[in-house]
């Protein structure tokens, strides 16, 4: 009579643990008959949001004290060196620690490709744990290796083997570790706006409710109701908002206490805080400059009939306003037609720039130049450079496409998206432009960093060389993206309808992804600092990620 091998229960424990773990995360697992003899125990098809992605791997699972080492674990190669090394699908080695009930993994195909001769054992460091906290990084590694195996091979072979040079381990560790979730705060308000961040606090707005959270822990500092459903400026450890009955209040971010109050009926959503001064317009077109600590009015500009149609801009010693036509204007359907600049010292008018066609609120201000967009019709735009100190036009650059978003300044160039397809690189010295063909309409500004331009093409993200304009990489997205890409460190992020994705800025390699989603048109864009990312999803849940 046949007998059951005494170690079968231990061997099955590892396979069962891996299968249960992957099933729990909605990945598809199929066991391979005779896996011990052939070198693979499971075939796994990866999924995202319960849909197959086309990425897969096979797994060799080992269990027992035989595979445990003083500083980690190891898998014996046996006679599988050639099979694992030349496999077109990555072979993942997994060791299950029965005592600790934990799993640890290594990419055997990647490791063995870096070995000149067949080793007896492949080491697995304890840092390579396969668990709920690391599943996203694990899946990302499989996707990266499948797409560009030669890239990972060039970076040092193994995810983290002890025999690898230290510099190689550091590079690979950076690729394997995603942004770390620091805290989660539920607001119970769908479509809550994206957070604002200042002075160590996160401010979240939804309709007439404001919540202030500690940026480090997510603990609620205070909350309260507001008179108007709109964003308010932050600065100098305070939030400035319009209250009922025509009152302007400054509330300290740490406690929510009133620092000062002024009887002013103003538009806080068009205000800006700079150099301990709050610049804020009222309904009559006047601009007030208030001391952020005392609330003292330093000056008020003369009233005007023109309504303001965009938030104020401040640079150097100038406050810039974009104004529409007067209410009794005979120009039908006209929007903004005039730029007015005031001095920050006393509010006196410095210059005006009028246009015969509508001006777009997608304007850009640098230290010495203001770039405004004229919209003569639906098929073209004119980018105008105005000297900030005098308002003198420096140049005009007619573009054969409508410009839907603000220009991005980088070095000696401006980068402008064209709604009909194409990216325009414009010289800041004379306005001469070069068109970069993107093959798809662009509805958001590009991101430019470290010599790379990244554009949102709707269903894809693409990187171009900033100097030559030549394509560098192309990455398809699981869902439609609507917002502007943003850069944190060496990664570029984009939100799409199926989640958020981070790619390597230079190569487009997938670095990290998450299923959280938001609506840029309703909620705006996430808030970022040098070390963190703050995002409000569609359900109103705020998440803080460490990105350093």
C-alpha positions as CSV (number, residue, x, y, z in Angstrom):
1,X,0.0,0.0,0.0
2,X,1.3,3.4,-0.9
3,X,2.4,5.7,1.9
4,X,2.3,9.5,2.2
5,X,5.9,11.0,2.5
6,X,6.5,12.4,6.0
7,X,7.5,15.8,4.7
8,X,4.5,16.3,2.4
9,X,2.5,18.2,5.0
10,X,5.4,20.7,5.5
11,X,6.0,21.1,1.7
12,X,2.2,21.7,1.1
13,X,2.2,24.4,3.9
14,X,4.3,26.7,1.7
15,X,2.3,26.2,-1.4
16,X,-1.0,26.6,0.5
17,X,0.3,29.8,2.1
18,X,1.4,31.3,-1.2
19,X,-1.9,30.4,-2.9
20,X,-4.0,31.7,-0.1
21,X,-2.1,35.0,0.0
22,X,-2.3,35.6,-3.8
23,X,-6.0,34.5,-3.8
24,X,-6.7,37.1,-1.1
25,X,-5.2,39.8,-3.4
26,X,-7.3,38.6,-6.4
27,X,-4.4,37.1,-8.4
28,X,-5.1,33.8,-10.3
29,X,-3.1,30.8,-9.1
30,X,-2.8,27.4,-10.8
31,X,-0.8,24.6,-9.3
32,X,1.5,22.7,-11.5
33,X,1.5,18.9,-11.2
34,X,4.8,17.4,-10.2
35,X,6.2,20.8,-9.4
36,X,9.0,19.5,-7.2
37,X,10.4,17.5,-10.1
38,X,10.1,20.2,-12.8
39,X,11.2,23.2,-10.7
40,X,7.9,25.2,-10.5
41,X,5.0,24.6,-8.2
42,X,2.6,27.3,-9.4
43,X,1.7,29.4,-12.4
44,X,0.3,32.9,-11.4
45,X,-1.6,35.4,-13.5
46,X,-1.5,38.9,-12.1
47,X,-4.6,41.2,-12.0
48,X,-5.5,44.8,-11.2
49,X,-9.0,45.6,-9.9
50,X,-9.9,41.9,-10.6
51,X,-8.9,42.1,-14.3
52,X,-6.0,40.2,-15.8
53,X,-3.1,42.4,-16.8
54,X,-1.2,40.0,-19.0
55,X,1.7,39.7,-16.6
56,X,2.5,36.3,-15.0
57,X,5.2,34.3,-13.3
58,X,5.9,30.8,-12.0
59,X,6.9,30.0,-8.4
60,X,9.1,27.5,-6.8
61,X,8.1,27.1,-3.2
62,X,10.2,25.7,-0.4
63,X,9.3,25.1,3.2
64,X,11.3,23.9,6.2
65,X,14.3,24.7,8.4
66,X,16.6,23.4,5.6
67,X,16.1,26.7,3.8
68,X,16.7,29.0,6.7
69,X,20.0,30.8,7.2
70,X,21.4,33.0,9.9
71,X,20.7,36.2,7.9
72,X,17.8,35.1,5.7
73,X,16.9,32.1,3.6
74,X,18.1,30.3,0.5
75,X,16.7,28.0,-2.3
76,X,18.7,25.2,-3.8
77,X,19.2,25.4,-7.5
78,X,19.8,21.7,-8.2
79,X,19.5,20.8,-11.9
80,X,17.2,23.8,-12.7
81,X,19.9,26.4,-13.4
82,X,19.4,26.5,-17.2
83,X,15.6,26.3,-17.0
84,X,15.2,29.1,-14.5
85,X,17.9,31.3,-16.1
86,X,16.5,31.1,-19.6
87,X,12.8,31.2,-18.7
88,X,10.7,33.8,-20.7
89,X,8.4,34.1,-17.7
90,X,10.1,35.1,-14.4
91,X,10.6,32.2,-12.0
92,X,10.1,33.4,-8.4
93,X,11.6,31.5,-5.5
94,X,9.5,31.6,-2.3
95,X,10.6,30.2,1.1
96,X,7.8,29.8,3.7
97,X,8.9,30.0,7.3
98,X,6.5,27.7,9.2
99,X,7.5,29.0,12.6
100,X,7.0,32.7,11.8
101,X,4.3,32.0,9.1
102,X,6.0,34.5,6.8
103,X,7.1,34.2,3.1
104,X,10.3,35.5,1.5
105,X,11.0,35.8,-2.2
106,X,13.7,36.1,-4.9
107,X,13.5,36.5,-8.7
108,X,15.5,33.4,-9.6
109,X,15.6,34.2,-13.3
110,X,17.1,37.7,-12.6
111,X,19.6,36.4,-10.0
112,X,20.8,33.5,-12.2
113,X,21.3,35.7,-15.2
114,X,23.9,37.6,-13.2
115,X,25.8,34.4,-12.3
116,X,28.6,33.2,-14.6
117,X,28.4,29.7,-13.2
118,X,25.6,27.7,-11.6
119,X,25.5,28.3,-7.8
120,X,24.3,25.6,-5.4
121,X,22.0,28.0,-3.5
122,X,20.3,31.4,-4.2
123,X,20.2,33.6,-1.1
124,X,17.1,35.5,0.0
125,X,17.5,38.4,2.4
126,X,14.9,38.9,5.1
127,X,14.1,42.3,3.6
128,X,12.4,40.5,0.7
129,X,9.3,39.6,2.6
130,X,6.1,38.9,0.7
131,X,3.2,40.3,2.6
132,X,0.3,42.8,2.4
133,X,2.6,45.8,2.8
134,X,4.9,44.7,0.0
135,X,2.5,43.1,-2.5
136,X,2.3,46.3,-4.7
137,X,6.1,46.5,-4.9
138,X,6.3,42.8,-5.7
139,X,3.8,43.1,-8.5
140,X,5.6,46.2,-9.8
141,X,8.8,44.2,-9.9
142,X,7.2,41.4,-12.0
143,X,5.8,44.0,-14.4
144,X,9.1,45.8,-14.7
145,X,11.1,42.6,-15.3
146,X,8.6,41.4,-17.9
147,X,8.7,44.7,-19.8
148,X,12.4,45.6,-19.6
149,X,14.4,42.7,-18.2
150,X,17.6,44.0,-19.7
151,X,17.2,47.2,-17.5
152,X,17.1,45.3,-14.3
153,X,19.9,43.1,-15.3
154,X,22.1,46.1,-16.0
155,X,21.3,47.4,-12.5
156,X,22.9,44.6,-10.7
157,X,21.0,41.3,-11.2
158,X,19.2,40.4,-8.0
159,X,16.6,42.4,-6.0
160,X,18.8,42.3,-2.9
161,X,21.3,39.4,-2.8
162,X,24.1,39.6,-0.2
163,X,26.8,39.1,-2.8
164,X,25.7,42.1,-4.9
165,X,27.8,45.3,-4.7
166,X,26.4,47.8,-2.2
167,X,25.6,50.5,-4.8
168,X,23.6,48.0,-6.8
169,X,21.6,47.0,-3.7
170,X,20.8,50.7,-3.0
171,X,19.5,51.2,-6.6
172,X,17.4,48.2,-6.6
173,X,15.9,48.9,-3.1
174,X,14.8,52.3,-4.3
175,X,12.9,50.6,-7.2
176,X,11.3,48.0,-5.0
177,X,10.0,50.2,-2.2
178,X,6.9,52.3,-3.1
179,X,5.7,55.5,-1.3
180,X,4.8,54.5,2.3
181,X,1.3,55.2,3.5
182,X,1.6,57.3,6.7
183,X,-2.0,57.8,7.7
184,X,-5.6,57.7,6.5
185,X,-8.4,60.1,7.4
186,X,-12.0,59.6,6.4
187,X,-14.1,62.7,5.9
188,X,-17.3,60.9,5.0
189,X,-17.9,63.5,2.2
190,X,-17.6,62.2,-1.4
191,X,-15.7,64.5,-3.8
192,X,-14.0,66.4,-1.0
193,X,-11.5,68.8,-2.5
194,X,-7.8,68.0,-2.5
195,X,-5.9,69.1,0.6
196,X,-3.9,72.3,1.0
197,X,-0.7,72.0,3.0
198,X,1.1,74.7,4.9
199,X,3.2,75.1,8.1
200,X,2.9,71.4,9.1
201,X,-0.9,71.2,8.7
202,X,-3.3,69.8,6.0
203,X,-6.5,71.7,5.3
204,X,-9.4,69.8,3.8
205,X,-12.5,71.6,2.5
206,X,-15.9,70.2,1.6
207,X,-18.7,72.6,0.9
208,X,-19.1,74.6,4.2
209,X,-16.9,72.4,6.3
210,X,-13.2,72.8,7.0
211,X,-11.0,70.3,8.7
212,X,-7.4,70.9,9.8
213,X,-5.1,67.9,10.3
214,X,-1.6,67.4,11.6
215,X,0.5,66.8,8.5
216,X,2.7,64.2,10.2
217,X,0.1,62.1,12.0
218,X,-3.3,62.9,10.4
219,X,-4.8,63.7,13.8
220,X,-7.5,66.4,13.6
221,X,-6.4,69.7,15.1
222,X,-9.8,71.3,14.7
223,X,-12.8,71.7,12.4
224,X,-15.5,74.2,11.8
225,X,-18.0,75.6,9.3
226,X,-17.4,78.3,6.8
227,X,-19.8,80.7,5.0
228,X,-18.6,80.0,1.5
229,X,-17.8,76.8,-0.4
230,X,-14.4,77.7,-1.8
231,X,-10.7,77.4,-1.2
232,X,-9.1,79.9,1.1
233,X,-5.4,81.1,1.1
234,X,-3.0,79.8,3.7
235,X,0.2,81.4,5.0
236,X,2.0,82.6,8.1
237,X,0.4,79.8,10.2
238,X,-3.1,80.8,9.4
239,X,-6.1,80.3,7.1
240,X,-7.9,83.4,5.8
241,X,-11.6,83.0,5.0
242,X,-14.7,85.0,4.3
243,X,-17.3,84.7,7.1
244,X,-20.9,85.7,7.1
245,X,-22.1,89.3,7.2
246,X,-19.1,90.6,5.3
247,X,-16.3,89.6,7.7
248,X,-12.7,88.5,6.8
249,X,-11.2,86.3,9.5
250,X,-7.7,84.9,10.1
251,X,-7.8,81.6,12.0
252,X,-4.6,80.0,13.4
253,X,-3.9,76.6,11.8
254,X,-2.9,75.0,15.1
255,X,-6.0,75.8,17.1
256,X,-8.6,77.4,14.9
257,X,-8.7,80.5,17.1
258,X,-9.5,83.9,15.5
259,X,-6.3,85.8,15.2
260,X,-8.0,88.9,13.8
261,X,-11.1,90.0,12.0
262,X,-11.8,92.8,9.5
263,X,-15.2,94.0,8.2
264,X,-14.5,93.3,4.6
265,X,-16.6,91.6,2.0
266,X,-13.9,90.0,-0.1
267,X,-13.2,87.1,-2.5
268,X,-10.9,84.8,-0.5
269,X,-10.7,82.3,-3.4
270,X,-8.8,84.9,-5.5
271,X,-6.5,85.9,-2.7
272,X,-2.8,85.2,-2.2
273,X,-0.4,85.3,0.7
274,X,3.2,86.4,0.2
275,X,5.9,87.9,2.4
276,X,3.6,88.1,5.5
277,X,1.1,90.1,3.5
278,X,-2.4,89.0,2.4
279,X,-3.5,90.4,-1.0
280,X,-7.2,90.0,-1.4
281,X,-9.8,91.6,-3.7
282,X,-13.3,92.7,-2.9
283,X,-16.5,92.6,-5.0
284,X,-15.8,96.1,-6.4
285,X,-12.4,95.2,-7.9
286,X,-10.3,96.8,-5.1
287,X,-7.3,95.0,-3.8
288,X,-6.5,95.1,-0.1
289,X,-3.0,94.4,1.4
290,X,-3.3,93.2,5.0
291,X,-0.6,92.4,7.6
292,X,-1.0,88.6,8.2
293,X,-0.2,89.0,11.9
294,X,-2.3,92.0,13.0
295,X,-4.9,92.3,10.2
296,X,-3.9,95.9,9.7
297,X,-4.8,97.2,6.2
298,X,-1.6,98.5,4.7
299,X,-3.2,99.9,1.6
300,X,-6.3,99.5,-0.6
301,X,-6.3,100.2,-4.4
302,X,-8.7,102.4,-6.1
303,X,-12.1,100.8,-6.9
304,X,-12.7,99.6,-10.5
305,X,-15.6,98.4,-12.4
306,X,-13.8,95.4,-13.9
307,X,-14.4,92.1,-12.2
308,X,-11.5,89.8,-11.4
309,X,-11.5,86.5,-13.2
310,X,-8.4,84.7,-11.9
311,X,-6.5,84.5,-8.6
312,X,-3.9,87.2,-8.0
313,X,-0.3,86.7,-8.8
314,X,2.6,88.2,-6.8
315,X,6.3,88.3,-7.8
316,X,9.1,90.8,-6.8
317,X,7.3,94.1,-6.0
318,X,4.2,93.6,-8.2
319,X,0.7,92.3,-7.7
320,X,-0.9,91.2,-11.0
321,X,-4.6,91.0,-11.6
322,X,-6.6,89.6,-14.6
323,X,-9.7,91.6,-15.1
324,X,-12.8,91.2,-17.2
325,X,-14.9,93.8,-19.0
326,X,-17.2,96.1,-16.9
327,X,-20.7,94.9,-16.3
328,X,-22.2,97.5,-18.7
329,X,-19.7,96.6,-21.5
330,X,-21.2,96.4,-25.0
331,X,-18.8,93.5,-25.9
332,X,-21.0,90.5,-25.8
333,X,-19.7,87.3,-24.2
334,X,-16.3,88.8,-23.5
335,X,-14.2,87.4,-20.7
336,X,-10.9,88.8,-19.4
337,X,-9.6,91.6,-21.6
338,X,-7.0,93.4,-19.4
339,X,-4.0,92.8,-17.1
340,X,-3.5,95.4,-14.4
341,X,-0.3,95.5,-12.3
342,X,-0.1,97.2,-8.9
343,X,3.0,97.9,-6.7
344,X,3.2,95.9,-3.5
345,X,4.4,98.9,-1.5
346,X,1.4,101.2,-1.8
347,X,-1.0,99.6,-4.3
348,X,-0.6,102.3,-7.0
349,X,-1.1,101.2,-10.5
350,X,2.1,100.4,-12.4
351,X,0.8,99.5,-15.8
352,X,-2.1,98.0,-17.8
353,X,-2.1,95.7,-20.8
354,X,-5.3,95.5,-22.8
355,X,-6.3,93.0,-25.5
356,X,-8.8,93.0,-28.3
357,X,-9.6,89.3,-27.7
358,X,-10.2,87.2,-24.6
359,X,-7.3,86.5,-22.3
360,X,-7.0,83.0,-20.8
361,X,-6.7,82.6,-17.0
362,X,-4.0,80.1,-17.9
363,X,-1.2,82.6,-17.3
364,X,2.3,82.1,-15.9
365,X,4.4,84.5,-13.8
366,X,8.2,84.3,-13.3
367,X,10.4,86.7,-11.4
368,X,10.6,89.2,-14.2
369,X,8.2,88.2,-17.0
370,X,4.4,87.6,-17.2
371,X,3.2,85.2,-19.9
372,X,-0.4,85.6,-21.0
373,X,-2.4,83.7,-23.6
374,X,-4.7,85.5,-26.1
375,X,-7.5,83.5,-27.6
376,X,-8.5,85.0,-31.0
377,X,-10.5,81.9,-32.0
378,X,-11.1,78.2,-31.3
379,X,-8.2,77.0,-33.4
380,X,-5.3,79.2,-32.4
381,X,-3.6,81.1,-29.5
382,X,-1.1,83.9,-29.1
383,X,1.4,83.7,-26.2
384,X,2.5,87.2,-25.1
385,X,5.5,87.9,-22.9
386,X,5.2,91.1,-20.8
387,X,8.0,92.7,-18.9
388,X,6.8,92.6,-15.2
389,X,8.3,95.9,-14.2
390,X,6.8,98.0,-17.0
391,X,4.2,95.8,-18.8
392,X,6.1,96.3,-22.1
393,X,5.5,93.5,-24.6
394,X,8.7,91.6,-25.2
395,X,7.4,89.3,-27.9
396,X,4.3,87.7,-29.4
397,X,4.2,84.1,-30.4
398,X,1.2,82.9,-32.5
399,X,0.5,79.2,-32.0
400,X,-1.5,77.1,-34.4
401,X,-3.5,75.4,-31.5
402,X,-5.7,76.4,-28.6
403,X,-3.8,76.4,-25.3
404,X,-5.9,74.8,-22.5
405,X,-3.5,75.2,-19.6
406,X,-0.7,77.3,-18.2
407,X,2.8,77.2,-19.6
408,X,5.6,75.5,-17.7
409,X,8.9,77.4,-17.3
410,X,12.1,75.4,-17.2
411,X,15.5,77.0,-17.9
412,X,15.4,79.2,-21.0
413,X,12.2,77.6,-22.4
414,X,8.5,77.5,-21.9
415,X,6.5,74.3,-22.5
416,X,2.9,74.7,-23.6
417,X,0.3,72.0,-24.4
418,X,-1.8,72.2,-27.5
419,X,-5.4,70.8,-27.3
420,X,-5.3,69.7,-30.9
421,X,-2.2,67.6,-30.3
422,X,1.4,68.7,-30.0
423,X,3.6,70.2,-27.4
424,X,5.3,73.5,-28.0
425,X,8.8,74.4,-26.7
426,X,9.1,78.2,-26.8
427,X,12.3,80.3,-26.4
428,X,11.9,82.7,-23.5
429,X,14.3,85.2,-25.3
430,X,12.4,85.7,-28.5
431,X,9.2,83.5,-28.6
432,X,10.4,81.2,-31.3
433,X,8.8,77.8,-31.0
434,X,9.3,74.2,-31.9
435,X,6.4,71.8,-32.2
436,X,6.9,68.3,-30.7
437,X,4.4,65.9,-32.1
438,X,2.6,63.9,-29.4
439,X,0.1,62.2,-31.7
440,X,-2.7,62.9,-29.2
441,X,-4.5,66.1,-27.9
442,X,-3.1,67.5,-24.6
443,X,-5.5,68.9,-22.1
444,X,-3.2,69.5,-19.2
445,X,0.2,71.2,-18.7
446,X,3.3,69.0,-19.0
447,X,5.7,68.2,-16.2
448,X,9.3,69.2,-16.8
449,X,12.3,68.0,-14.7
450,X,15.8,66.7,-15.1
451,X,15.8,67.2,-18.9
452,X,12.6,65.3,-19.4
453,X,9.1,66.5,-20.5
454,X,6.2,64.2,-19.4
455,X,2.8,64.7,-21.0
456,X,-0.6,63.2,-20.2
457,X,-2.0,61.8,-23.5
458,X,-5.2,60.5,-21.9
459,X,-4.7,56.8,-22.2
460,X,-0.9,57.0,-21.9
461,X,1.9,58.9,-20.3
462,X,4.9,59.8,-22.5
463,X,8.4,61.2,-21.9
464,X,10.3,63.4,-24.3
465,X,13.9,64.8,-24.3
466,X,13.6,68.4,-23.3
467,X,16.5,69.5,-25.4
468,X,15.9,67.5,-28.6
469,X,12.2,67.0,-28.4
470,X,12.6,63.3,-29.3
471,X,10.5,60.6,-27.6
472,X,12.2,58.8,-24.7
473,X,9.5,56.4,-23.4
474,X,5.8,55.6,-23.6
475,X,3.6,54.0,-20.9
476,X,0.0,52.9,-21.5
477,X,-2.4,53.6,-18.6
478,X,-5.0,51.3,-17.2
479,X,-7.6,54.1,-17.2
480,X,-8.2,57.6,-18.7
481,X,-6.0,60.3,-17.1
482,X,-7.3,63.9,-16.9
483,X,-4.9,65.9,-14.7
484,X,-1.3,67.2,-15.0
485,X,1.6,64.8,-14.2
486,X,3.6,65.9,-11.2
487,X,7.2,65.0,-10.2
488,X,8.4,63.9,-6.8
489,X,12.1,63.1,-6.6
490,X,13.0,60.8,-9.6
491,X,9.5,59.7,-10.2
492,X,6.6,61.2,-12.2
493,X,3.0,60.6,-10.9
494,X,-0.3,60.6,-12.8
495,X,-3.8,59.9,-11.6
496,X,-6.2,58.0,-13.9
497,X,-9.7,56.5,-13.6
498,X,-8.3,53.2,-12.3
499,X,-5.8,54.5,-9.8
500,X,-2.5,56.3,-9.6
501,X,0.8,55.4,-11.2
502,X,4.4,56.4,-10.6
503,X,7.0,55.9,-13.3
504,X,10.7,56.5,-13.5
505,X,11.2,60.0,-14.9
506,X,14.0,59.0,-17.2
507,X,12.9,55.6,-18.5
508,X,9.1,55.4,-17.8
509,X,9.5,52.2,-15.8
510,X,6.6,51.5,-13.6
511,X,7.7,52.1,-10.0
512,X,4.5,52.1,-8.0
513,X,0.7,52.1,-8.4
514,X,-2.3,52.2,-6.1
515,X,-6.1,51.9,-6.8
516,X,-7.0,55.2,-5.2
517,X,-8.8,57.6,-7.6
518,X,-9.8,61.2,-7.6
519,X,-11.6,63.6,-10.0
520,X,-9.3,66.5,-11.0
521,X,-12.1,68.6,-12.4
522,X,-14.1,68.5,-9.2
523,X,-11.4,67.9,-6.5
524,X,-8.3,69.5,-8.1
525,X,-4.8,68.1,-8.0
526,X,-3.1,66.4,-5.0
527,X,-0.8,68.4,-2.7
528,X,2.9,67.7,-2.5
529,X,5.9,68.6,-0.4
530,X,9.5,67.6,-0.8
531,X,8.9,64.5,1.2
532,X,5.2,63.7,1.1
533,X,2.1,63.3,-1.1
534,X,-1.4,64.1,0.2
535,X,-4.4,62.8,-1.8
536,X,-8.2,62.9,-1.3
537,X,-10.0,60.1,-3.1
538,X,-13.5,60.1,-4.6
539,X,-15.0,58.9,-1.4
540,X,-13.5,61.8,0.6
541,X,-10.7,59.7,2.3
542,X,-7.5,61.6,2.7
543,X,-4.2,59.7,2.5
544,X,-0.7,60.8,3.3
545,X,2.3,59.0,1.7
546,X,5.9,59.5,2.5
547,X,7.9,59.8,-0.7
548,X,11.4,60.4,0.7
